[in-house]
Amino acid sequence: METYCIYETIYLDRLSKSYKIILTIDRKPNGPLSTRIKTIQNNPLSPFQVNDECIPNCLLAVLNENLEFVCLPQLPTLITYLTANNYKIDYNLTTLLTSKNININQNNSKILFYISYG
């Protein structure tokens, strides 16, 4: 069984010149969700943001059925998709890590929840 972390991530869309809060995942998942993941450039949010070797240059964005970024208001639709495709939301792990204010991602991201598959 594999466990993945879903984040809400602030993303600078250089085409529209706007900030978006999109959903990202820590790594390419197994199962049907893998077809809804797109690797995108992790653009600095400001010209003053210092490049840090610990921050990856890419993000793994979660896409909806129209192959657009899943944004926070679409979270219920994503949860429906995940449960319909045999992913399980790991409430205990999510509660444990978020209650301790553990942030294992440095991409301007916040942990939303953990999912398991397999």
Residue, then its C-alpha position, 0 to 999 in steps of 0.5 A: m500500500e502506498t501513501y501520498c500527500i495532497y497539498e494546497t499550493i500557491y502557484l504563480d501562473r505566468l500566462s495569466k499573471s495571477y496566483k492560484i491555489i492549486l492541489t499538488i501531490d508529493r509524487k507520481p501515484n499508482g492507480p487511476l490518479s496517475t493519469r490526472i497528474k501534470t509536472i509543472q514548473n515551480n515558479p518563484l512567487s516573487p522576484f525576491q524569492v531566493n533560490d533554495e536547493c531544497i525546493p524542487n523546481c517542479l510540482l506535481a499538479v492534480l488535474n480535473e476531468n477537463l485536464e485543468f488544475v484542481c483548485l480548492p473549491q473543487l476539493p469535494t469533486l476530487i474526494t469523490y473521484l478518489t473514493a470512487n477509484n479505491y483511494k482511501i483518505d488517511y484521517n489518522l495520519t493527516t490528523l497526526l501530522t497536521s496537529k503537530n504543525i509538521n510541514i514536510n514540503q517547502n513549496n509554499s504548500k500546506i498539507l490537506f490530507y494523506i491518501s492511500y492506494g493499493 
